């Protein structure tokens, strides 16, 4: 995994994305007359995501995606309503089509972070509201409750103090 910062201080996995996906989504959101059709992910990005190690899940416990789980892989996991998102929340119009938020797993420190992005509606972690103006990623802990749009999720960490993929290699 190759976590880097772009010139705008966005963290992303250069192994999965050739350019910063956050900067690309900002450009797309600011363009006029853009199609709102769902965007297909490039095959290189899909192949990269398939090969990334599973490190956890988001499980919806309330809302439109109730009962569904979403895998979290090593590196950057974009959350949004667009079909090109890693965590595709298609059922909730309160979630931004582009990157509403992101969960980042950093294998170097075996830690998970949540970044707020383009969502108009805040992301709430354990009752604390985070807006898109938050500049620093927030540390996530196993079993944290996260509200995105009108949905509530439980964050389940696979890699934590008692297990990580780097220990099994």
C-alpha positions in Angstrom: 0.0 0.0 0.0 1.3 3.4 -1.0 -0.5 6.1 1.0 0.5 9.6 -0.2 -0.8 13.2 0.2 -1.8 15.2 -2.9 -0.9 18.9 -3.1 -4.3 19.6 -1.5 -3.5 17.4 1.6 -5.9 14.6 0.7 -4.6 11.1 1.6 -5.1 8.4 -1.0 -3.6 5.0 -2.0 -1.5 5.6 -5.1 -1.5 1.8 -5.7 -5.3 2.0 -6.3 -5.7 5.5 -7.8 -3.4 7.1 -10.4 -4.4 10.6 -9.2 -6.1 11.9 -6.1 -9.8 10.7 -6.2 -10.9 13.6 -4.0 -9.4 16.3 -6.2 -11.1 14.6 -9.2 -14.5 14.5 -7.5 -14.2 18.2 -6.6 -13.5 19.1 -10.2 -16.5 17.0 -11.3 -18.9 18.5 -8.8 -17.9 22.0 -9.9 -18.5 21.4 -13.6 -21.8 22.6 -15.1 -23.9 20.4 -17.4 -22.3 17.2 -16.0 -24.3 14.0 -16.5 -25.7 12.5 -13.4 -25.5 9.0 -14.8 -23.7 6.5 -12.7 -20.0 6.4 -13.6 -18.4 3.0 -14.2 -15.1 2.4 -12.4 -12.0 1.9 -14.6 -11.0 -1.8 -14.8 -7.5 -1.0 -13.3 -9.2 0.4 -10.2 -11.6 -2.6 -9.9 -8.7 -5.0 -10.2 -6.7 -3.1 -7.6 -9.6 -3.1 -5.2 -10.2 -6.8 -5.7 -6.5 -7.5 -4.8 -6.5 -5.2 -1.7 -6.6 -7.0 1.7 -9.9 -6.9 3.6 -9.5 -5.1 6.9 -13.0 -4.5 8.1 -16.6 -3.7 7.4 -19.3 -1.1 7.7 -22.6 -2.8 8.6 -25.8 -0.8 8.2 -28.0 -1.1 11.3 -30.6 1.5 10.5 -31.8 3.1 7.2 -32.1 2.3 3.5 -29.2 -0.2 3.5 -30.4 -2.0 6.7 -28.7 -5.4 7.1 -26.1 -4.8 4.3 -22.4 -4.9 4.9 -19.7 -3.1 3.0 -16.1 -4.3 2.9 -13.3 -2.0 3.9 -10.0 -2.7 2.2 -6.4 -1.6 2.9 -5.9 2.0 2.0 -8.5 4.6 0.8 -12.2 3.6 0.8 -14.4 6.3 -0.8 -18.0 6.5 0.5 -20.7 7.9 -1.7 -23.8 7.5 -3.8 -21.9 7.1 -7.1 -21.4 3.7 -8.6 -17.6 4.3 -8.7 -17.4 4.6 -4.9 -15.7 1.8 -2.9 -18.6 1.9 -0.4 -21.6 2.5 -2.7 -24.6 3.8 -0.8 -27.1 4.0 -3.7 -30.3 4.1 -1.6 -29.9 7.4 0.3 -30.3 10.7 -1.5 -28.8 12.5 1.5 -25.4 10.9 0.7 -23.3 12.8 -1.9 -22.9 11.2 -5.3 -19.1 11.9 -5.1 -17.0 11.3 -2.1 -19.2 12.1 0.9 -16.6 10.6 3.3 -13.7 8.1 3.3 -12.3 5.4 5.6 -8.6 5.0 5.4 -6.8 2.0 6.8 -3.1 2.6 7.4 -1.2 -0.7 7.7 1.9 1.0 9.0 0.2 2.0 12.3 -2.6 -0.6 12.0 -5.2 2.2 12.4 -8.4 3.4 10.7 -9.3 7.0 10.0 -12.5 8.7 8.7 -12.3 11.8 6.6 -15.3 13.9 5.7 -15.4 15.2 2.2 -18.0 16.6 -0.1 -21.2 15.7 1.8 -23.5 18.6 2.5 -25.0 16.5 5.4 -22.6 15.9 8.3 -21.1 12.6 9.2 -21.7 11.7 12.9 -19.4 9.4 14.8 -20.6 8.3 18.3 -22.8 11.3 18.5 -20.2 13.9 17.4 -21.0 15.7 14.2 -18.2 16.2 11.6 -18.7 18.6 8.7 -16.9 18.7 5.4 -14.8 21.5 6.9 -13.0 19.0 9.2 -9.5 19.0 7.9 -7.9 16.2 9.9 -9.0 12.5 9.6 -10.6 11.2 12.8 -9.4 8.0 14.4 -12.0 5.2 14.2 -12.3 2.4 16.8 -13.9 -1.0 16.5 -17.7 -0.8 17.1 -17.9 2.9 16.5 -21.3 4.0 15.3 -21.3 6.2 12.2 -24.3 8.1 10.7 -23.9 8.9 7.0 -27.0 10.5 5.4 -30.0 8.9 7.0 -28.2 5.6 7.7 -26.5 4.3 10.8 -23.5 1.9 10.6 -21.4 -0.1 13.0 -17.7 -0.1 12.1 -16.2 -3.5 12.5 -12.4 -3.7 12.5 -10.7 -7.0 11.4 -7.2 -5.7 11.8 -6.5 -4.4 15.3 -4.1 -5.1 18.2 -4.6 -8.9 18.0 -4.3 -9.3 14.2 -3.0 -7.6 11.1 -2.1 -8.9 7.7 1.5 -7.9 7.9 1.9 -10.3 10.9 0.6 -13.3 8.9 2.9 -12.8 5.8 
